[in-house]
Amino acid sequence: MEIAGQHIDLSGLVGVVISLVAALIGWATTRVKSAAEASASKSKTEQAGIRVAALVTAMAGRAWDRLSPQIQVALSDGTISPAERLEIEATVKALVAEFTSSDDLAALASALGLPLPGLIAKIASMLIGMFTSAHDVTNTATSSLQYPLKVDAQTAEEAELDKLRAGQG
């Protein structure tokens, strides 16, 4: 290149510009790839969350039939002890096996970044939340009739005895 009659060699500058452009393209490609991977990961997590919610909803009726006595006993003192929670989670694990395969469950746990026992605990927590919410008197969105409380035979018998005693007293 000539400027005002002088010859200027830009060959060194062209190499630097090409290196800078290549570096910028590489950086941009990496950013686009990272963003795409993050989006795909987020999408997998969201899909797994939706599948877990659908699983819990599908299980709710049968789960209530099996868990109702355990949950009522566990909540009778207002809290669920660690031992009671383990019993509930064992029942939930058995129920989950009736609704989905172990491979699907493992895939859901992986997509959510949870170990399998963590996913079972999450499902148990969601079910307990559904049941307690239905019996919360301040919640008008869900009927307590959806998950009726069960009274065991001994409690009914004791109630009958109490009525008889009250009439005799």
The 8 nearest C-alpha neighbors of each residue, nearest first, counted from 0:
[[1, 7, 6, 8, 2, 9, 5, 4],
 [2, 0, 6, 5, 4, 7, 3, 8],
 [1, 3, 5, 4, 6, 0, 7, 8],
 [4, 2, 5, 1, 6, 7, 0, 8],
 [3, 5, 2, 1, 6, 7, 0, 8],
 [6, 4, 1, 2, 3, 7, 0, 8],
 [5, 7, 1, 0, 2, 8, 4, 3],
 [8, 6, 0, 1, 9, 5, 2, 10],
 [7, 9, 10, 0, 6, 11, 12, 1],
 [10, 8, 12, 11, 13, 7, 0, 14],
 [9, 11, 13, 12, 8, 14, 15, 7],
 [12, 10, 14, 9, 13, 15, 8, 16],
 [11, 13, 15, 9, 14, 10, 16, 8],
 [14, 12, 16, 10, 15, 11, 17, 9],
 [15, 13, 17, 11, 12, 16, 18, 10],
 [14, 16, 18, 12, 13, 17, 19, 11],
 [17, 15, 13, 19, 18, 14, 20, 12],
 [16, 18, 20, 14, 15, 19, 21, 13],
 [19, 17, 15, 21, 16, 20, 22, 14],
 [20, 18, 22, 16, 21, 17, 23, 15],
 [19, 21, 23, 17, 22, 18, 16, 24],
 [22, 20, 24, 18, 19, 23, 17, 25],
 [21, 23, 25, 19, 20, 24, 26, 18],
 [24, 22, 26, 20, 25, 21, 27, 19],
 [23, 25, 27, 21, 22, 26, 28, 20],
 [26, 24, 22, 28, 23, 27, 21, 29],
 [25, 27, 23, 29, 28, 24, 22, 30],
 [28, 26, 30, 24, 29, 25, 23, 31],
 [29, 27, 25, 31, 30, 26, 24, 32],
 [28, 30, 32, 26, 27, 31, 33, 25],
 [31, 29, 27, 33, 32, 28, 34, 26],
 [30, 32, 34, 28, 33, 29, 35, 27],
 [31, 33, 29, 35, 30, 34, 28, 36],
 [34, 32, 30, 36, 35, 31, 29, 37],
 [33, 35, 37, 31, 32, 36, 38, 30],
 [36, 34, 38, 32, 33, 37, 39, 31],
 [37, 35, 39, 33, 38, 34, 40, 32],
 [38, 36, 40, 34, 39, 35, 41, 33],
 [37, 39, 41, 35, 36, 40, 42, 34],
 [38, 40, 42, 36, 37, 41, 35, 43],
 [41, 39, 37, 43, 42, 38, 36, 44],
 [42, 40, 44, 38, 43, 39, 37, 45],
 [41, 43, 39, 45, 40, 44, 38, 46],
 [44, 42, 40, 46, 41, 45, 47, 39],
 [43, 45, 47, 41, 110, 42, 111, 46],
 [44, 46, 48, 42, 47, 43, 41, 49],
 [45, 47, 49, 43, 48, 44, 42, 50],
 [48, 46, 50, 44, 49, 45, 107, 43],
 [49, 47, 45, 51, 46, 50, 44, 52],
 [48, 50, 46, 52, 47, 51, 53, 45],
 [49, 51, 47, 53, 48, 52, 54, 46],
 [50, 52, 54, 48, 53, 49, 47, 55],
 [53, 51, 49, 55, 54, 50, 56, 48],
 [54, 52, 50, 56, 51, 55, 57, 49],
 [53, 55, 51, 57, 52, 56, 50, 58],
 [56, 54, 58, 52, 57, 53, 59, 51],
 [55, 57, 53, 59, 58, 54, 52, 60],
 [58, 56, 54, 55, 59, 53, 60, 98],
 [59, 57, 55, 56, 62, 61, 60, 54],
 [60, 58, 62, 56, 61, 57, 63, 55],
 [61, 59, 63, 62, 58, 64, 57, 146],
 [62, 60, 64, 63, 59, 58, 65, 94],
 [61, 63, 59, 65, 60, 64, 58, 66],
 [62, 64, 66, 67, 60, 61, 65, 59],
 [63, 65, 61, 62, 67, 66, 60, 68],
 [66, 64, 62, 63, 67, 61, 68, 90],
 [65, 67, 63, 69, 62, 68, 64, 70],
 [66, 68, 63, 70, 69, 64, 65, 71],
 [69, 67, 71, 70, 66, 72, 149, 65],
 [70, 68, 66, 72, 67, 71, 73, 87],
 [69, 71, 73, 67, 72, 68, 66, 74],
 [70, 72, 68, 74, 73, 69, 75, 67],
 [73, 71, 75, 69, 70, 74, 68, 76],
 [72, 74, 70, 79, 71, 75, 69, 83],
 [75, 73, 77, 71, 78, 76, 72, 79],
 [74, 76, 72, 77, 73, 71, 78, 70],
 [75, 77, 74, 78, 73, 72, 79, 71],
 [76, 78, 74, 75, 79, 73, 72, 80],
 [79, 77, 74, 76, 80, 73, 75, 83],
 [78, 80, 73, 74, 83, 84, 81, 77],
 [79, 81, 83, 82, 84, 78, 73, 85],
 [80, 82, 84, 83, 85, 79, 86, 78],
 [83, 81, 85, 84, 80, 86, 79, 87],
 [84, 82, 86, 80, 85, 81, 79, 73],
 [83, 85, 81, 87, 82, 86, 88, 80],
 [86, 84, 88, 82, 83, 87, 89, 81],
 [87, 85, 83, 89, 84, 88, 90, 82],
 [86, 88, 84, 90, 89, 85, 91, 83],
 [87, 89, 91, 85, 90, 86, 123, 92],
 [90, 88, 92, 86, 91, 87, 85, 93],
 [89, 91, 87, 93, 88, 92, 94, 86],
 [90, 92, 88, 94, 93, 89, 95, 123],
 [93, 91, 89, 95, 94, 90, 88, 119],
 [92, 94, 90, 96, 91, 95, 89, 97],
 [95, 93, 91, 97, 96, 92, 90, 98],
 [94, 96, 92, 98, 97, 93, 91, 99],
 [95, 97, 93, 94, 98, 99, 100, 92],
 [98, 96, 94, 95, 99, 93, 100, 92],
 [99, 97, 95, 96, 94, 100, 58, 54],
 [100, 98, 96, 97, 95, 103, 101, 104],
 [101, 99, 103, 102, 96, 104, 98, 97],
 [100, 102, 104, 103, 105, 99, 96, 106],
 [103, 101, 105, 100, 104, 106, 99, 107],
 [104, 102, 106, 100, 105, 101, 107, 99],
 [103, 105, 101, 107, 102, 106, 108, 100],
 [104, 106, 108, 102, 103, 107, 101, 109],
 [107, 105, 103, 109, 104, 108, 110, 102],
 [108, 106, 104, 110, 109, 105, 47, 103],
 [109, 107, 113, 105, 111, 106, 110, 115],
 [108, 110, 112, 106, 111, 107, 113, 105],
 [111, 109, 107, 44, 112, 108, 106, 47],
 [112, 110, 108, 109, 44, 113, 107, 47],
 [111, 113, 109, 110, 108, 114, 44, 107],
 [114, 112, 108, 111, 117, 109, 118, 115],
 [113, 115, 117, 116, 108, 118, 112, 109],
 [114, 116, 118, 117, 108, 113, 119, 105],
 [117, 115, 119, 118, 114, 120, 113, 121],
 [118, 116, 120, 114, 115, 119, 113, 121],
 [117, 119, 121, 115, 120, 116, 108, 113],
 [120, 118, 116, 122, 121, 117, 123, 92],
 [119, 121, 117, 123, 118, 122, 124, 88],
 [122, 120, 118, 124, 119, 123, 117, 125],
 [121, 123, 125, 119, 124, 120, 118, 126],
 [124, 122, 120, 126, 121, 125, 88, 91],
 [123, 125, 121, 127, 122, 126, 128, 120],
 [124, 126, 128, 122, 123, 127, 121, 129],
 [127, 125, 129, 123, 128, 124, 122, 130],
 [128, 126, 124, 130, 129, 125, 131, 123],
 [129, 127, 125, 131, 126, 130, 132, 124],
 [128, 130, 126, 132, 127, 131, 125, 133],
 [131, 129, 127, 133, 132, 128, 126, 146],
 [132, 130, 134, 128, 133, 129, 127, 135],
 [131, 133, 135, 129, 134, 130, 128, 138],
 [132, 134, 143, 141, 130, 131, 135, 142],
 [135, 133, 143, 131, 132, 136, 130, 142],
 [134, 136, 132, 138, 137, 133, 131, 143],
 [137, 135, 138, 134, 139, 133, 132, 143],
 [136, 138, 135, 139, 134, 132, 140, 133],
 [139, 137, 135, 136, 140, 141, 132, 133],
 [138, 140, 141, 137, 142, 136, 135, 133],
 [139, 141, 138, 142, 133, 137, 132, 143],
 [142, 140, 133, 139, 143, 138, 132, 145],
 [141, 143, 144, 145, 133, 140, 139, 134],
 [142, 144, 133, 134, 145, 146, 147, 141],
 [145, 143, 147, 142, 146, 133, 148, 141],
 [144, 146, 143, 142, 147, 133, 141, 60],
 [147, 145, 144, 143, 148, 130, 63, 133],
 [148, 146, 144, 145, 143, 149, 67, 63],
 [149, 147, 146, 150, 67, 71, 143, 144],
 [148, 150, 147, 151, 67, 68, 71, 64],
 [151, 149, 154, 152, 148, 155, 153, 68],
 [150, 152, 154, 153, 149, 155, 68, 156],
 [153, 151, 155, 154, 156, 150, 157, 149],
 [154, 152, 156, 155, 151, 157, 150, 158],
 [153, 155, 157, 156, 152, 151, 158, 150],
 [156, 154, 158, 152, 157, 153, 159, 151],
 [157, 155, 153, 159, 158, 154, 152, 160],
 [156, 158, 160, 154, 159, 155, 153, 161],
 [157, 159, 161, 155, 156, 160, 154, 162],
 [160, 158, 156, 162, 157, 161, 155, 163],
 [161, 159, 157, 163, 162, 158, 164, 156],
 [160, 162, 158, 164, 159, 163, 165, 157],
 [163, 161, 159, 165, 160, 164, 166, 158],
 [164, 162, 160, 166, 165, 161, 159, 167],
 [165, 163, 161, 167, 166, 162, 168, 160],
 [164, 166, 162, 168, 163, 167, 161, 160],
 [167, 165, 163, 164, 168, 162, 161, 160],
 [166, 168, 164, 165, 163, 162, 161, 160],
 [167, 165, 166, 164, 163, 162, 161, 160]]
